[in-house]
Amino acid sequence: MTWEEVEPKAFKTAVDEFFKDAVEIFAYFDIVLEHFNEGKSIQEELRKFREERPSIFNLIYDIFHKPEEVSDKIERIGVEKEKVEKLEEFKERFKELAEEIDLFVLSEIL
């Protein structure tokens, strides 16, 4: 099995899990966004989420920072319309967090 076969399967699993747990995920990020808007650091909350849900965290990162790649995968594996809409809803609702998520990922790499 090649990377090209494994990777879209992992992506589909993450999308399915995101959709299934969307209410819980949105609720968590509502709190994170509220803390962000209050001027609090959200890095620890992002770290906690990534530790608990690494595939979902990576999906969220990709939604904001690799939109062309996400679109390509969605097309290739035929993600259902309602799941795509839920991803788009998340991206729109939490767009203020995109830069913080990027800074978190960069801080983990460096």
C-alpha positions, 0 to 999 in steps of 0.5 A: 500500500502506497502513501497515496492510498493510505493518506486519503484514507486517514483524511477520510477517517478524520473528516468522518470523526470531525463530522460525528463529533462536530457538536463537541468540537464546535463547543470546545472551540467556542470556548477557545475563541471566547478566551482568545477574544478576551486576550488570553493565551490559547496555546495550552488549549490548542496543545490539549486538543491536539494531544486528545484528537491529533487527527482532528487537529491536523484536519483543522490545521489543514482547513486553514493552511492547506485549503487547496490540498483539502479541496483536492482530497475532498474531491478525490475521495468523494466526501459527502456534501454535508461533511464538506459544509460542516468543515466550511462552517468551522473554517468560517466560524473560527477564522480568527483562530487560524493565525494562533493555530499556525503559531502553535504548530510553528512553536511545536516545530521549533 
